[in-house]
Each structure stands twice: as C-alpha cells, then as structure tokens.
Amino acid sequence: MSGTGDTAPGADAGELPAYAERVLSVAELIPAGRVMTYGDVAEYLAEEGQPEGLPAEGGGGRRVGGPRQVGRVMALYGGAVPWWRVVRADGRLLPGSELRALAHYRDEGTPLRAASQGSDDHIPKIDMRRARWDGRQDERDAPWDD
C-alpha cells in the first residue's frame, strides 16, 4: 500500500470523505506502542458508542466499511496520522514500509516478535497479543489478552 509518507496523496484535493475522516480519527486515538488491525478499526467504527468528537456518518455507528476499506483509507490519506499503528492482523509489517514502521515501533516501545528462523527477510513482526489496543480511552487497561 502507498500513502504512508509524510503527506497523504490527495490530501490537498479538498475535503476528505466522511468515512476517511472517521478512520483517521481512530488512528489518532491509538496510544503510542499499541496497534489496531484494519478489522479492529472497522469494528470500532461500527459500534454505536463512539467517543465524543469522532465524526459520525448516517446517525452514528452505521457500518459503511470493513478492513479493506480501512486499508484503502490508510493508503490514500494515512500519511498525516500515525499510520504504523493500524496494522495487518497477522502482525507482519506493511510491505514497502517495513523499516520506517520498525523505527516507529522501536521508538514507541511497541511489543515485537523476532522473525522466524525460516523467514527470508529477518524483519520482526508485531506481537499482536501484547500490542493490540481495544479502543478504550483508559491507557491503564490491558490489551486484549485471553
């Protein structure tokens, strides 16, 4: 995916679509050192009880997109927000942006797992069990642990 640079393609082309604004608002809420998957963001937006201040569309939490739509928004407009905090469910780093993302993860203390011995690229993965954030505003809450 593209659009993870310092400026988002099309960002100056006018007003963002409402769904894109909502996705980017969620990306900005994710605390440093934590992540949400594309699907997590879509589910978060589908919930009725969104935190005050998030733009609503169609009367609140009506679902208008899934993980692919969230990924598309991040690819097109995500450069203006902490894009590295919205990730793949398997914890693999965004192809083409691995090193930039890895630098952010290390700076923020995001939990990582070493690359498997059979891995060709030796790039670590995000430890999803420890890094995943559930959208609760209280940062003292634990990540999704089973």
C-alpha positions as semicolon CSV with decimal commas, in nm:
position;residue;x (nm);y (nm);z (nm)
1;M;0,000;0,000;0,000
2;S;0,111;0,354;-0,054
3;G;0,021;0,677;0,115
4;T;0,230;0,618;0,424
5;G;0,470;0,903;0,357
6;D;0,482;1,241;0,523
7;T;0,199;1,376;0,311
8;A;-0,110;1,192;0,206
9;P;-0,188;1,173;-0,166
10;G;-0,497;1,375;-0,244
11;A;-0,493;1,544;0,098
12;D;-0,499;1,889;-0,065
13;A;-0,765;1,792;-0,317
14;G;-1,044;1,913;-0,090
15;E;-1,249;1,774;0,190
16;L;-1,197;1,413;0,296
17;P;-1,485;1,168;0,262
18;A;-1,668;1,127;0,595
19;Y;-1,561;0,763;0,634
20;A;-1,197;0,858;0,576
21;E;-1,222;1,125;0,847
22;R;-1,361;0,867;1,087
23;V;-1,085;0,614;1,011
24;L;-0,812;0,875;1,053
25;S;-0,969;0,992;1,380
26;V;-0,944;0,639;1,518
27;A;-0,580;0,608;1,404
28;E;-0,502;0,924;1,600
29;L;-0,660;0,777;1,916
30;I;-0,433;0,470;1,925
31;P;-0,173;0,522;2,200
32;A;0,198;0,507;2,124
33;G;0,326;0,150;2,149
34;R;-0,014;0,000;2,069
35;V;-0,184;-0,107;1,743
36;M;-0,525;-0,185;1,598
37;T;-0,585;-0,406;1,296
38;Y;-0,773;-0,283;0,992
39;G;-1,062;-0,502;1,105
40;D;-1,044;-0,362;1,459
41;V;-1,082;-0,009;1,324
42;A;-1,380;-0,113;1,109
43;E;-1,546;-0,280;1,410
44;Y;-1,473;0,019;1,631
45;L;-1,647;0,246;1,380
46;A;-1,943;0,010;1,362
47;E;-2,009;0,035;1,735
48;E;-2,281;0,273;1,845
49;G;-2,100;0,413;2,146
50;Q;-1,820;0,606;1,979
51;P;-1,621;0,852;2,191
52;E;-1,736;1,211;2,168
53;G;-1,558;1,404;1,898
54;L;-1,541;1,129;1,635
55;P;-1,721;1,234;1,320
56;A;-2,036;1,030;1,268
57;E;-2,200;0,933;0,944
58;G;-2,563;0,841;0,896
59;G;-2,658;0,887;1,259
60;G;-2,365;0,727;1,435
61;G;-2,216;0,385;1,411
62;R;-2,369;0,260;1,087
63;R;-2,121;0,024;0,929
64;V;-2,003;0,155;0,595
65;G;-1,676;-0,027;0,560
66;G;-1,468;-0,326;0,652
67;P;-1,095;-0,398;0,679
68;R;-1,032;-0,342;0,308
69;Q;-1,199;-0,001;0,318
70;V;-0,995;0,095;0,623
71;G;-0,678;-0,017;0,441
72;R;-0,776;0,189;0,138
73;V;-0,829;0,499;0,352
74;M;-0,493;0,448;0,522
75;A;-0,322;0,401;0,185
76;L;-0,473;0,719;0,040
77;Y;-0,482;0,952;0,339
78;G;-0,289;0,792;0,625
79;G;0,034;0,988;0,590
80;A;-0,098;1,263;0,817
81;V;-0,168;1,028;1,111
82;P;0,033;0,755;1,290
83;W;-0,025;0,506;1,006
84;W;0,210;0,247;1,160
85;R;-0,043;0,189;1,441
86;V;-0,304;0,045;1,201
87;V;-0,173;-0,296;1,101
88;R;-0,237;-0,635;0,944
89;A;-0,398;-0,894;1,172
90;D;-0,101;-1,130;1,135
91;G;0,143;-0,871;1,273
92;R;0,353;-0,854;0,955
93;L;0,483;-0,507;0,879
94;L;0,346;-0,309;0,587
95;P;0,529;-0,421;0,270
96;G;0,750;-0,144;0,136
97;S;0,742;0,049;0,463
98;E;0,889;-0,212;0,698
99;L;1,197;-0,018;0,802
100;R;1,013;0,311;0,858
101;A;0,744;0,132;1,059
102;L;1,003;-0,063;1,256
103;A;1,176;0,261;1,357
104;H;0,844;0,394;1,490
105;Y;0,773;0,070;1,677
106;R;1,114;0,075;1,841
107;D;1,082;0,443;1,935
108;E;0,739;0,382;2,089
109;G;0,822;0,053;2,260
110;T;0,568;-0,147;2,061
111;P;0,599;-0,517;2,152
112;L;0,768;-0,710;1,869
113;R;0,848;-1,074;1,799
114;A;1,170;-1,182;1,634
115;A;1,145;-1,304;1,277
116;S;1,111;-1,679;1,248
117;Q;1,420;-1,876;1,150
118;G;1,261;-1,971;0,819
119;S;1,185;-1,610;0,735
120;D;1,359;-1,469;0,429
121;D;1,360;-1,105;0,536
122;H;1,455;-1,125;0,908
123;I;1,209;-0,842;0,984
124;P;1,031;-0,880;1,319
125;K;0,654;-0,893;1,350
126;I;0,432;-0,707;1,590
127;D;0,345;-0,913;1,897
128;M;-0,029;-0,877;1,845
129;R;-0,122;-1,038;2,175
130;R;0,066;-0,770;2,368
131;A;0,041;-0,469;2,135
132;R;-0,325;-0,482;2,032
133;W;-0,541;-0,198;2,166
134;D;-0,916;-0,239;2,212
135;G;-1,015;0,126;2,178
136;R;-1,073;0,201;2,545
137;Q;-0,959;0,550;2,635
138;D;-0,805;0,449;2,967
139;E;-0,446;0,357;2,877
140;R;-0,417;0,162;3,203
141;D;-0,648;-0,103;3,055
142;A;-0,466;-0,412;2,943
143;P;-0,454;-0,506;2,575
144;W;-0,675;-0,786;2,450
145;D;-0,543;-1,080;2,645
146;D;-0,712;-1,415;2,665
